[in-house]
Amino acid sequence: MPVKLLLIVTMALILVSCGSDSSKKAVPIEIEKGTPLQIPDNSDADNYQIIIYGNSHSSQLGSLLEILITSQLPNVSVETKTVSGTFLDVIVERAGNVEKLQEKSWSHAIFQGQKYSQSGKVDYPTDAAQRIIKAAKTLDITPILFPEHPQRGDAYEGRRVYELHLAISAKEPSCVAPIGLIWDRLLAIMPDAPLYQIDGNHASYAGNVLTAMAFYEIITEELADMMPYNAQLNLSESDQALYAQIVTEVMQQYKACPES
């Protein structure tokens, strides 16, 4: 081979090698079948690194958690990342999404978007949720299931969705946030609470804060009702206090994480 051509080929090989990201690719997570793993407890972490899988119902959660945790626990750091999609099974099946659990030493993983029937007449598979819960636990990450709040005017949806997620946790143990029950309790006390956007489905800013307070308490094991007024939150002092009180009250009755 002529020297000039040899040099060209050699340089091309070097450039291809340098441009390759193969060294950064996550190794597929091996999930062993058998006895379900116990839930890791990372509540006392000095660095909360939280990965969130979900759709539009969880899109604001990360930023609100950063506000709540850093304002209440100034000696710890917080980082969040959201992996977005439509439903949890679609997100889990998309190449590389489960492997994102390996990107950092995540302390917590929140999973939202399990398909469910609004009528309660259809049962959707929960295999994907179980799979990613187990994947998180193999990496010593605390998994938290996020059952969505009920749609406006539906008195039964919140509990039905919560119980669906309890059933998932019965198969593969996970913490389960009682979001629907918290919303039901607050709306029973304050029917006009501005928790919804105009579509009656998605949470308003206030609704997202209420939900984030629940995850704050689950992740840190600090009581939401002990939080002083936080001017960073766009809520009145009285509303913020009531929301936090309801969160702690409901979560004292409905423990998110099974006691070991």
PyRosetta script that sets phi, psi and omega in degrees:
from pyrosetta import init, pose_from_sequence

init()
pose = pose_from_sequence("MPVKLLLIVTMALILVSCGSDSSKKAVPIEIEKGTPLQIPDNSDADNYQIIIYGNSHSSQLGSLLEILITSQLPNVSVETKTVSGTFLDVIVERAGNVEKLQEKSWSHAIFQGQKYSQSGKVDYPTDAAQRIIKAAKTLDITPILFPEHPQRGDAYEGRRVYELHLAISAKEPSCVAPIGLIWDRLLAIMPDAPLYQIDGNHASYAGNVLTAMAFYEIITEELADMMPYNAQLNLSESDQALYAQIVTEVMQQYKACPES")
pose.set_psi(1, 129.7)
pose.set_omega(1, 177.9)
pose.set_phi(2, -54.3)
pose.set_psi(2, 148.3)
pose.set_omega(2, -177.0)
pose.set_phi(3, -59.7)
pose.set_psi(3, -42.7)
pose.set_omega(3, -178.3)
pose.set_phi(4, -61.5)
pose.set_psi(4, -43.4)
pose.set_omega(4, 179.8)
pose.set_phi(5, -67.0)
pose.set_psi(5, -37.8)
pose.set_omega(5, 178.2)
pose.set_phi(6, -61.4)
pose.set_psi(6, -41.3)
pose.set_omega(6, 179.3)
pose.set_phi(7, -64.5)
pose.set_psi(7, -40.1)
pose.set_omega(7, 179.8)
pose.set_phi(8, -63.3)
pose.set_psi(8, -46.0)
pose.set_omega(8, 179.6)
pose.set_phi(9, -62.7)
pose.set_psi(9, -42.0)
pose.set_omega(9, -179.2)
pose.set_phi(10, -62.5)
pose.set_psi(10, -45.8)
pose.set_omega(10, 179.7)
pose.set_phi(11, -63.6)
pose.set_psi(11, -36.1)
pose.set_omega(11, 178.7)
pose.set_phi(12, -64.5)
pose.set_psi(12, -41.1)
pose.set_omega(12, 179.4)
pose.set_phi(13, -65.1)
pose.set_psi(13, -39.0)
pose.set_omega(13, 179.2)
pose.set_phi(14, -63.9)
pose.set_psi(14, -43.8)
pose.set_omega(14, -179.6)
pose.set_phi(15, -64.0)
pose.set_psi(15, -40.5)
pose.set_omega(15, 178.0)
pose.set_phi(16, -62.6)
pose.set_psi(16, -42.2)
pose.set_omega(16, -179.4)
pose.set_phi(17, -64.2)
pose.set_psi(17, -42.4)
pose.set_omega(17, -179.3)
pose.set_phi(18, -67.9)
pose.set_psi(18, -32.1)
pose.set_omega(18, -177.9)
pose.set_phi(19, -81.4)
pose.set_psi(19, -9.3)
pose.set_omega(19, -177.6)
pose.set_phi(20, -75.2)
pose.set_psi(20, 140.7)
pose.set_omega(20, 176.4)
pose.set_phi(21, -107.9)
pose.set_psi(21, 21.3)
pose.set_omega(21, -175.4)
pose.set_phi(22, -60.6)
pose.set_psi(22, -30.4)
pose.set_omega(22, -179.1)
pose.set_phi(23, -70.9)
pose.set_psi(23, -16.3)
pose.set_omega(23, -177.3)
pose.set_phi(24, -98.3)
pose.set_psi(24, -5.2)
pose.set_omega(24, -177.4)
pose.set_phi(25, -71.2)
pose.set_psi(25, 135.6)
pose.set_omega(25, 179.5)
pose.set_phi(26, -72.7)
pose.set_psi(26, 141.3)
pose.set_omega(26, 176.7)
pose.set_phi(27, -76.2)
pose.set_psi(27, 134.0)
pose.set_omega(27, 178.2)
pose.set_phi(28, -52.6)
pose.set_psi(28, 135.1)
pose.set_omega(28, -177.5)
pose.set_phi(29, -77.3)
pose.set_psi(29, 125.0)
pose.set_omega(29, 178.0)
pose.set_phi(30, -84.1)
pose.set_psi(30, 120.0)
pose.set_omega(30, -179.0)
pose.set_phi(31, -111.8)
pose.set_psi(31, 110.0)
pose.set_omega(31, -178.4)
pose.set_phi(32, -79.6)
pose.set_psi(32, 141.4)
pose.set_omega(32, 175.7)
pose.set_phi(33, -82.7)
pose.set_psi(33, 160.1)
pose.set_omega(33, 178.4)
pose.set_phi(34, 127.6)
pose.set_psi(34, -146.9)
pose.set_omega(34, -175.1)
pose.set_phi(35, -61.8)
pose.set_psi(35, 129.3)
pose.set_omega(35, 178.7)
pose.set_phi(36, -59.5)
pose.set_psi(36, 143.4)
pose.set_omega(36, 179.3)
pose.set_phi(37, -77.8)
pose.set_psi(37, 151.8)
pose.set_omega(37, 175.4)
pose.set_phi(38, -72.8)
pose.set_psi(38, 161.3)
pose.set_omega(38, -178.1)
pose.set_phi(39, -85.0)
pose.set_psi(39, 120.3)
pose.set_omega(39, 175.7)
pose.set_phi(40, -65.0)
pose.set_psi(40, 143.5)
pose.set_omega(40, 178.4)
pose.set_phi(41, -106.9)
pose.set_psi(41, 106.5)
pose.set_omega(41, -179.9)
pose.set_phi(42, -113.3)
pose.set_psi(42, 24.8)
pose.set_omega(42, -175.1)
pose.set_phi(43, -65.7)
pose.set_psi(43, -24.6)
pose.set_omega(43, -177.4)
pose.set_phi(44, -98.6)
pose.set_psi(44, 21.8)
pose.set_omega(44, -179.1)
pose.set_phi(45, -64.1)
pose.set_psi(45, 146.6)
pose.set_omega(45, 174.0)
pose.set_phi(46, -82.5)
pose.set_psi(46, -19.2)
pose.set_omega(46, -178.0)
pose.set_phi(47, -134.5)
pose.set_psi(47, 103.7)
pose.set_omega(47, 178.5)
pose.set_phi(48, -82.3)
pose.set_psi(48, 114.0)
pose.set_omega(48, 175.2)
pose.set_phi(49, -116.3)
pose.set_psi(49, 113.1)
pose.set_omega(49, -167.4)
pose.set_phi(50, -120.4)
pose.set_psi(50, 122.6)
pose.set_omega(50, 175.6)
pose.set_phi(51, -107.5)
pose.set_psi(51, 135.1)
pose.set_omega(51, -174.4)
pose.set_phi(52, -121.2)
pose.set_psi(52, 123.7)
pose.set_omega(52, 175.1)
pose.set_phi(53, -106.6)
pose.set_psi(53, 126.7)
pose.set_omega(53, 179.0)
pose.set_phi(54, 172.8)
pose.set_psi(54, -166.8)
pose.set_omega(54, -178.6)
pose.set_phi(55, -117.0)
pose.set_psi(55, -151.2)
pose.set_omega(55, -174.5)
pose.set_phi(56, -62.1)
pose.set_psi(56, -21.9)
pose.set_omega(56, -179.7)
pose.set_phi(57, -72.1)
pose.set_psi(57, -15.1)
pose.set_omega(57, -179.8)
pose.set_phi(58, -119.3)
pose.set_psi(58, 10.9)
pose.set_omega(58, -173.2)
pose.set_phi(59, -67.6)
pose.set_psi(59, -26.2)
pose.set_omega(59, -178.9)
pose.set_phi(60, -96.4)
pose.set_psi(60, -5.5)
pose.set_omega(60, -171.4)
pose.set_phi(61, -64.4)
pose.set_psi(61, -43.8)
pose.set_omega(61, -176.1)
pose.set_phi(62, -59.2)
pose.set_psi(62, -48.9)
pose.set_omega(62, -177.6)
pose.set_phi(63, -64.9)
pose.set_psi(63, -37.3)
pose.set_omega(63, 179.1)
pose.set_phi(64, -70.3)
pose.set_psi(64, -37.3)
pose.set_omega(64, 176.5)
pose.set_phi(65, -63.1)
pose.set_psi(65, -38.6)
pose.set_omega(65, 178.5)
pose.set_phi(66, -62.4)
pose.set_psi(66, -41.4)
pose.set_omega(66, 178.0)
pose.set_phi(67, -64.0)
pose.set_psi(67, -49.2)
pose.set_omega(67, -175.6)
pose.set_phi(68, -64.6)
pose.set_psi(68, -47.4)
pose.set_omega(68, -174.7)
pose.set_phi(69, -70.3)
pose.set_psi(69, -45.2)
pose.set_omega(69, -177.4)
pose.set_phi(70, -67.9)
pose.set_psi(70, -31.7)
pose.set_omega(70, 179.8)
pose.set_phi(71, -74.6)
pose.set_psi(71, -29.9)
pose.set_omega(71, -177.3)
pose.set_phi(72, -94.8)
pose.set_psi(72, -27.8)
pose.set_omega(72, -177.7)
pose.set_phi(73, -127.2)
pose.set_psi(73, 76.5)
pose.set_omega(73, -173.1)
pose.set_phi(74, -65.8)
pose.set_psi(74, -14.9)
pose.set_omega(74, -178.2)
pose.set_phi(75, -90.5)
pose.set_psi(75, 1.2)
pose.set_omega(75, 177.6)
pose.set_phi(76, -116.7)
pose.set_psi(76, 158.0)
pose.set_omega(76, 176.9)
pose.set_phi(77, -106.2)
pose.set_psi(77, 157.5)
pose.set_omega(77, -177.8)
pose.set_phi(78, -136.9)
pose.set_psi(78, 136.2)
pose.set_omega(78, 172.6)
pose.set_phi(79, -139.8)
pose.set_psi(79, 135.1)
pose.set_omega(79, 178.7)
pose.set_phi(80, -127.2)
pose.set_psi(80, 153.5)
pose.set_omega(80, 174.8)
pose.set_phi(81, -142.8)
pose.set_psi(81, 138.0)
pose.set_omega(81, 179.3)
pose.set_phi(82, -114.0)
pose.set_psi(82, 129.6)
pose.set_omega(82, 175.2)
pose.set_phi(83, -105.4)
pose.set_psi(83, 110.2)
pose.set_omega(83, -169.2)
pose.set_phi(84, -99.1)
pose.set_psi(84, 153.1)
pose.set_omega(84, 176.1)
pose.set_phi(85, -173.2)
pose.set_psi(85, -161.2)
pose.set_omega(85, -179.1)
pose.set_phi(86, -91.9)
pose.set_psi(86, -70.8)
pose.set_omega(86, 177.1)
pose.set_phi(87, -119.9)
pose.set_psi(87, 160.6)
pose.set_omega(87, -173.2)
pose.set_phi(88, -61.3)
pose.set_psi(88, -39.1)
pose.set_omega(88, -178.8)
pose.set_phi(89, -64.6)
pose.set_psi(89, -36.1)
pose.set_omega(89, 178.0)
pose.set_phi(90, -68.2)
pose.set_psi(90, -41.8)
pose.set_omega(90, 179.2)
pose.set_phi(91, -62.5)
pose.set_psi(91, -44.6)
pose.set_omega(91, -177.5)
pose.set_phi(92, -65.1)
pose.set_psi(92, -37.6)
pose.set_omega(92, -176.7)
pose.set_phi(93, -78.9)
pose.set_psi(93, -14.6)
pose.set_omega(93, 179.4)
pose.set_phi(94, -70.2)
pose.set_psi(94, 131.6)
pose.set_omega(94, -174.3)
pose.set_phi(95, -55.2)
pose.set_psi(95, 128.8)
pose.set_omega(95, 174.8)
pose.set_phi(96, 91.1)
pose.set_psi(96, -13.1)
pose.set_omega(96, -175.6)
pose.set_phi(97, -70.8)
pose.set_psi(97, -42.3)
pose.set_omega(97, 176.7)
pose.set_phi(98, -63.6)
pose.set_psi(98, -38.3)
pose.set_omega(98, -178.8)
pose.set_phi(99, -66.8)
pose.set_psi(99, -15.1)
pose.set_omega(99, 174.9)
pose.set_phi(100, -62.8)
pose.set_psi(100, -18.2)
pose.set_omega(100, 175.3)
pose.set_phi(101, -64.2)
pose.set_psi(101, -17.6)
pose.set_omega(101, -179.2)
pose.set_phi(102, -94.2)
pose.set_psi(102, -6.0)
pose.set_omega(102, -173.4)
pose.set_phi(103, -64.6)
pose.set_psi(103, -35.2)
pose.set_omega(103, -179.4)
pose.set_phi(104, -140.1)
pose.set_psi(104, 173.9)
pose.set_omega(104, 173.5)
pose.set_phi(105, -84.4)
pose.set_psi(105, 70.3)
pose.set_omega(105, -177.9)
pose.set_phi(106, -60.9)
pose.set_psi(106, 138.8)
pose.set_omega(106, 175.2)
pose.set_phi(107, -88.2)
pose.set_psi(107, -35.1)
pose.set_omega(107, -176.6)
pose.set_phi(108, -139.1)
pose.set_psi(108, 147.4)
pose.set_omega(108, 173.8)
pose.set_phi(109, -130.0)
pose.set_psi(109, 128.2)
pose.set_omega(109, -179.2)
pose.set_phi(110, -108.8)
pose.set_psi(110, 131.0)
pose.set_omega(110, -176.1)
pose.set_phi(111, -120.8)
pose.set_psi(111, 116.2)
pose.set_omega(111, -179.1)
pose.set_phi(112, -128.0)
pose.set_psi(112, 152.5)
pose.set_omega(112, 174.9)
pose.set_phi(113, 110.2)
pose.set_psi(113, 14.5)
pose.set_omega(113, 174.2)
pose.set_phi(114, -60.9)
pose.set_psi(114, 131.4)
pose.set_omega(114, 177.4)
pose.set_phi(115, -66.4)
pose.set_psi(115, 140.1)
pose.set_omega(115, 174.0)
pose.set_phi(116, -149.2)
pose.set_psi(116, 157.9)
pose.set_omega(116, -179.8)
pose.set_phi(117, -89.3)
pose.set_psi(117, 123.6)
pose.set_omega(117, 178.1)
pose.set_phi(118, -64.7)
pose.set_psi(118, -28.1)
pose.set_omega(118, 178.5)
pose.set_phi(119, -83.6)
pose.set_psi(119, -17.2)
pose.set_omega(119, -176.9)
pose.set_phi(120, 79.4)
pose.set_psi(120, 8.2)
pose.set_omega(120, -174.8)
pose.set_phi(121, -98.1)
pose.set_psi(121, -8.0)
pose.set_omega(121, -178.4)
pose.set_phi(122, -121.3)
pose.set_psi(122, 135.5)
pose.set_omega(122, 176.4)
pose.set_phi(123, -104.3)
pose.set_psi(123, 119.6)
pose.set_omega(123, 177.5)
pose.set_phi(124, -96.4)
pose.set_psi(124, 148.2)
pose.set_omega(124, -180.0)
pose.set_phi(125, -60.7)
pose.set_psi(125, 148.9)
pose.set_omega(125, 178.1)
pose.set_phi(126, -119.0)
pose.set_psi(126, 14.2)
pose.set_omega(126, -176.8)
pose.set_phi(127, -58.4)
pose.set_psi(127, -40.7)
pose.set_omega(127, -178.0)
pose.set_phi(128, -64.4)
pose.set_psi(128, -41.5)
pose.set_omega(128, 178.1)
pose.set_phi(129, -62.5)
pose.set_psi(129, -44.2)
pose.set_omega(129, 179.4)
pose.set_phi(130, -62.6)
pose.set_psi(130, -39.6)
pose.set_omega(130, -178.4)
pose.set_phi(131, -63.2)
pose.set_psi(131, -47.0)
pose.set_omega(131, -175.3)
pose.set_phi(132, -75.3)
pose.set_psi(132, -28.0)
pose.set_omega(132, 172.9)
pose.set_phi(133, -61.1)
pose.set_psi(133, -48.5)
pose.set_omega(133, -179.2)
pose.set_phi(134, -64.3)
pose.set_psi(134, -39.4)
pose.set_omega(134, 178.5)
pose.set_phi(135, -59.0)
pose.set_psi(135, -42.5)
pose.set_omega(135, 178.7)
pose.set_phi(136, -62.2)
pose.set_psi(136, -44.4)
pose.set_omega(136, -176.7)
pose.set_phi(137, -67.6)
pose.set_psi(137, -31.1)
pose.set_omega(137, 176.9)
pose.set_phi(138, -64.7)
pose.set_psi(138, -21.7)
pose.set_omega(138, 179.3)
pose.set_phi(139, -102.1)
pose.set_psi(139, 14.2)
pose.set_omega(139, 177.9)
pose.set_phi(140, 63.4)
pose.set_psi(140, 34.7)
pose.set_omega(140, 177.2)
pose.set_phi(141, -102.4)
pose.set_psi(141, 136.9)
pose.set_omega(141, 176.5)
pose.set_phi(142, -77.2)
pose.set_psi(142, 117.0)
pose.set_omega(142, 179.3)
pose.set_phi(143, -89.2)
pose.set_psi(143, 139.9)
pose.set_omega(143, 177.9)
pose.set_phi(144, -132.3)
pose.set_psi(144, 119.5)
pose.set_omega(144, 175.0)
pose.set_phi(145, -81.2)
pose.set_psi(145, 141.2)
pose.set_omega(145, -175.7)
pose.set_phi(146, -118.5)
pose.set_psi(146, 89.5)
pose.set_omega(146, 173.2)
pose.set_phi(147, -74.3)
pose.set_psi(147, 131.3)
pose.set_omega(147, -175.9)
pose.set_phi(148, -67.1)
pose.set_psi(148, 158.9)
pose.set_omega(148, 173.2)
pose.set_phi(149, -68.3)
pose.set_psi(149, 161.1)
pose.set_omega(149, 178.7)
pose.set_phi(150, -74.4)
pose.set_psi(150, 157.3)
pose.set_omega(150, 171.7)
pose.set_phi(151, -73.1)
pose.set_psi(151, 155.0)
pose.set_omega(151, -177.1)
pose.set_phi(152, -56.5)
pose.set_psi(152, 130.5)
pose.set_omega(152, 175.8)
pose.set_phi(153, 86.5)
pose.set_psi(153, -4.2)
pose.set_omega(153, 179.5)
pose.set_phi(154, -97.7)
pose.set_psi(154, 107.9)
pose.set_omega(154, -174.4)
pose.set_phi(155, -78.1)
pose.set_psi(155, -10.9)
pose.set_omega(155, -173.7)
pose.set_phi(156, -115.9)
pose.set_psi(156, -18.0)
pose.set_omega(156, -172.1)
pose.set_phi(157, -63.6)
pose.set_psi(157, -42.0)
pose.set_omega(157, -177.3)
pose.set_phi(158, -57.4)
pose.set_psi(158, -47.6)
pose.set_omega(158, 179.8)
pose.set_phi(159, -69.8)
pose.set_psi(159, -38.1)
pose.set_omega(159, -179.5)
pose.set_phi(160, -62.2)
pose.set_psi(160, -43.0)
pose.set_omega(160, -179.9)
pose.set_phi(161, -69.8)
pose.set_psi(161, -38.3)
pose.set_omega(161, 176.6)
pose.set_phi(162, -60.4)
pose.set_psi(162, -45.6)
pose.set_omega(162, -179.3)
pose.set_phi(163, -66.8)
pose.set_psi(163, -32.6)
pose.set_omega(163, 174.3)
pose.set_phi(164, -59.6)
pose.set_psi(164, -44.1)
pose.set_omega(164, -179.1)
pose.set_phi(165, -72.1)
pose.set_psi(165, -30.7)
pose.set_omega(165, 172.2)
pose.set_phi(166, -62.0)
pose.set_psi(166, -37.7)
pose.set_omega(166, 178.8)
pose.set_phi(167, -65.2)
pose.set_psi(167, -36.4)
pose.set_omega(167, 175.6)
pose.set_phi(168, -64.5)
pose.set_psi(168, -44.6)
pose.set_omega(168, -179.9)
pose.set_phi(169, -64.9)
pose.set_psi(169, -27.8)
pose.set_omega(169, 177.1)
pose.set_phi(170, -67.1)
pose.set_psi(170, -28.7)
pose.set_omega(170, 179.1)
pose.set_phi(171, -86.5)
pose.set_psi(171, -40.4)
pose.set_omega(171, 178.5)
pose.set_phi(172, -138.4)
pose.set_psi(172, 100.4)
pose.set_omega(172, -170.7)
pose.set_phi(173, -51.2)
pose.set_psi(173, 132.9)
pose.set_omega(173, 179.7)
pose.set_phi(174, -153.5)
pose.set_psi(174, 157.0)
pose.set_omega(174, 167.4)
pose.set_phi(175, -70.3)
pose.set_psi(175, 147.6)
pose.set_omega(175, 179.8)
pose.set_phi(176, -131.6)
pose.set_psi(176, 117.3)
pose.set_omega(176, -179.7)
pose.set_phi(177, -77.9)
pose.set_psi(177, 126.0)
pose.set_omega(177, -178.5)
pose.set_phi(178, -82.2)
pose.set_psi(178, 57.1)
pose.set_omega(178, -172.6)
pose.set_phi(179, -62.2)
pose.set_psi(179, -48.9)
pose.set_omega(179, -178.8)
pose.set_phi(180, -59.5)
pose.set_psi(180, -37.1)
pose.set_omega(180, -179.6)
pose.set_phi(181, -70.1)
pose.set_psi(181, -34.8)
pose.set_omega(181, 176.7)
pose.set_phi(182, -66.3)
pose.set_psi(182, -45.0)
pose.set_omega(182, 177.5)
pose.set_phi(183, -62.3)
pose.set_psi(183, -43.9)
pose.set_omega(183, 179.8)
pose.set_phi(184, -58.3)
pose.set_psi(184, -43.2)
pose.set_omega(184, -177.5)
pose.set_phi(185, -65.9)
pose.set_psi(185, -44.4)
pose.set_omega(185, -179.3)
pose.set_phi(186, -65.7)
pose.set_psi(186, -41.6)
pose.set_omega(186, -178.9)
pose.set_phi(187, -69.3)
pose.set_psi(187, -25.3)
pose.set_omega(187, 175.3)
pose.set_phi(188, -68.6)
pose.set_psi(188, -32.9)
pose.set_omega(188, -179.9)
pose.set_phi(189, -86.2)
pose.set_psi(189, -38.9)
pose.set_omega(189, -176.8)
pose.set_phi(190, -130.2)
pose.set_psi(190, 80.6)
pose.set_omega(190, -176.0)
pose.set_phi(191, -57.2)
pose.set_psi(191, -26.7)
pose.set_omega(191, -178.2)
pose.set_phi(192, -96.0)
pose.set_psi(192, 13.6)
pose.set_omega(192, 178.6)
pose.set_phi(193, -57.4)
pose.set_psi(193, 131.5)
pose.set_omega(193, -174.5)
pose.set_phi(194, -80.9)
pose.set_psi(194, 63.8)
pose.set_omega(194, -174.4)
pose.set_phi(195, -87.1)
pose.set_psi(195, -15.9)
pose.set_omega(195, -172.3)
pose.set_phi(196, -112.7)
pose.set_psi(196, 150.7)
pose.set_omega(196, 164.9)
pose.set_phi(197, -75.1)
pose.set_psi(197, 175.9)
pose.set_omega(197, -174.5)
pose.set_phi(198, -63.2)
pose.set_psi(198, -23.4)
pose.set_omega(198, -178.6)
pose.set_phi(199, -75.9)
pose.set_psi(199, -7.6)
pose.set_omega(199, 179.1)
pose.set_phi(200, 71.1)
pose.set_psi(200, 9.0)
pose.set_omega(200, -178.0)
pose.set_phi(201, -119.6)
pose.set_psi(201, -55.7)
pose.set_omega(201, -178.1)
pose.set_phi(202, -80.3)
pose.set_psi(202, 152.1)
pose.set_omega(202, 179.4)
pose.set_phi(203, -74.8)
pose.set_psi(203, 143.2)
pose.set_omega(203, 169.3)
pose.set_phi(204, -77.1)
pose.set_psi(204, -177.6)
pose.set_omega(204, 175.5)
pose.set_phi(205, -57.9)
pose.set_psi(205, -46.2)
pose.set_omega(205, -179.3)
pose.set_phi(206, -61.3)
pose.set_psi(206, -41.6)
pose.set_omega(206, 178.3)
pose.set_phi(207, -63.7)
pose.set_psi(207, -39.0)
pose.set_omega(207, 177.4)
pose.set_phi(208, -65.8)
pose.set_psi(208, -36.6)
pose.set_omega(208, 177.0)
pose.set_phi(209, -64.0)
pose.set_psi(209, -44.8)
pose.set_omega(209, 179.0)
pose.set_phi(210, -56.8)
pose.set_psi(210, -47.2)
pose.set_omega(210, 179.0)
pose.set_phi(211, -63.2)
pose.set_psi(211, -43.3)
pose.set_omega(211, -179.0)
pose.set_phi(212, -63.4)
pose.set_psi(212, -34.6)
pose.set_omega(212, 177.6)
pose.set_phi(213, -60.6)
pose.set_psi(213, -37.5)
pose.set_omega(213, 178.8)
pose.set_phi(214, -64.6)
pose.set_psi(214, -44.2)
pose.set_omega(214, 179.8)
pose.set_phi(215, -69.0)
pose.set_psi(215, -33.0)
pose.set_omega(215, 174.0)
pose.set_phi(216, -57.3)
pose.set_psi(216, -46.5)
pose.set_omega(216, -178.3)
pose.set_phi(217, -67.9)
pose.set_psi(217, -39.7)
pose.set_omega(217, 179.6)
pose.set_phi(218, -65.2)
pose.set_psi(218, -46.2)
pose.set_omega(218, -174.5)
pose.set_phi(219, -69.6)
pose.set_psi(219, -44.8)
pose.set_omega(219, -173.3)
pose.set_phi(220, -95.6)
pose.set_psi(220, -18.2)
pose.set_omega(220, -171.6)
pose.set_phi(221, 61.4)
pose.set_psi(221, 21.0)
pose.set_omega(221, 170.8)
pose.set_phi(222, -93.4)
pose.set_psi(222, 140.2)
pose.set_omega(222, -176.6)
pose.set_phi(223, -73.5)
pose.set_psi(223, 129.1)
pose.set_omega(223, 179.7)
pose.set_phi(224, -62.0)
pose.set_psi(224, -35.2)
pose.set_omega(224, -176.1)
pose.set_phi(225, -76.2)
pose.set_psi(225, 0.1)
pose.set_omega(225, 174.6)
pose.set_phi(226, -97.5)
pose.set_psi(226, -2.2)
pose.set_omega(226, 179.8)
pose.set_phi(227, -71.5)
pose.set_psi(227, 130.2)
pose.set_omega(227, 172.2)
pose.set_phi(228, -71.6)
pose.set_psi(228, 168.1)
pose.set_omega(228, -180.0)
pose.set_phi(229, -57.1)
pose.set_psi(229, 134.0)
pose.set_omega(229, -178.7)
pose.set_phi(230, -116.2)
pose.set_psi(230, 108.6)
pose.set_omega(230, -177.3)
pose.set_phi(231, -68.7)
pose.set_psi(231, -15.2)
pose.set_omega(231, 177.7)
pose.set_phi(232, -70.2)
pose.set_psi(232, -21.6)
pose.set_omega(232, 178.9)
pose.set_phi(233, -88.3)
pose.set_psi(233, 134.2)
pose.set_omega(233, -176.6)
pose.set_phi(234, -84.6)
pose.set_psi(234, 60.1)
pose.set_omega(234, 177.3)
pose.set_phi(235, -134.3)
pose.set_psi(235, 153.1)
pose.set_omega(235, 174.5)
pose.set_phi(236, -68.7)
pose.set_psi(236, 158.9)
pose.set_omega(236, -179.4)
pose.set_phi(237, -61.0)
pose.set_psi(237, -38.8)
pose.set_omega(237, -179.0)
pose.set_phi(238, -69.3)
pose.set_psi(238, -41.2)
pose.set_omega(238, 178.7)
pose.set_phi(239, -66.0)
pose.set_psi(239, -43.5)
pose.set_omega(239, 179.5)
pose.set_phi(240, -60.0)
pose.set_psi(240, -41.7)
pose.set_omega(240, 179.9)
pose.set_phi(241, -66.0)
pose.set_psi(241, -42.0)
pose.set_omega(241, 179.6)
pose.set_phi(242, -65.3)
pose.set_psi(242, -44.2)
pose.set_omega(242, -179.9)
pose.set_phi(243, -58.8)
pose.set_psi(243, -46.6)
pose.set_omega(243, -178.3)
pose.set_phi(244, -65.2)
pose.set_psi(244, -38.4)
pose.set_omega(244, 178.8)
pose.set_phi(245, -62.5)
pose.set_psi(245, -44.2)
pose.set_omega(245, -179.9)
pose.set_phi(246, -64.5)
pose.set_psi(246, -43.3)
pose.set_omega(246, 179.0)
pose.set_phi(247, -55.8)
pose.set_psi(247, -52.1)
pose.set_omega(247, -177.6)
pose.set_phi(248, -66.6)
pose.set_psi(248, -39.1)
pose.set_omega(248, 179.5)
pose.set_phi(249, -60.4)
pose.set_psi(249, -48.4)
pose.set_omega(249, -178.5)
pose.set_phi(250, -68.6)
pose.set_psi(250, -39.6)
pose.set_omega(250, -176.4)
pose.set_phi(251, -75.0)
pose.set_psi(251, -19.4)
pose.set_omega(251, 170.9)
pose.set_phi(252, -68.5)
pose.set_psi(252, -31.8)
pose.set_omega(252, -179.7)
pose.set_phi(253, -86.0)
pose.set_psi(253, -37.2)
pose.set_omega(253, -177.7)
pose.set_phi(254, -117.8)
pose.set_psi(254, 86.9)
pose.set_omega(254, -177.4)
pose.set_phi(255, -61.2)
pose.set_psi(255, 131.8)
pose.set_omega(255, -178.2)
pose.set_phi(256, -73.0)
pose.set_psi(256, -41.7)
pose.set_omega(256, -175.8)
pose.set_phi(257, -110.8)
pose.set_psi(257, 130.9)
pose.set_omega(257, 178.4)
pose.set_phi(258, -59.0)
pose.set_psi(258, 139.1)
pose.set_omega(258, 178.6)
pose.set_phi(259, -77.4)
pose.set_psi(259, 134.5)
pose.set_omega(259, -177.9)
pose.set_phi(260, -78.4)
pose.dump_pdb("model.pdb")
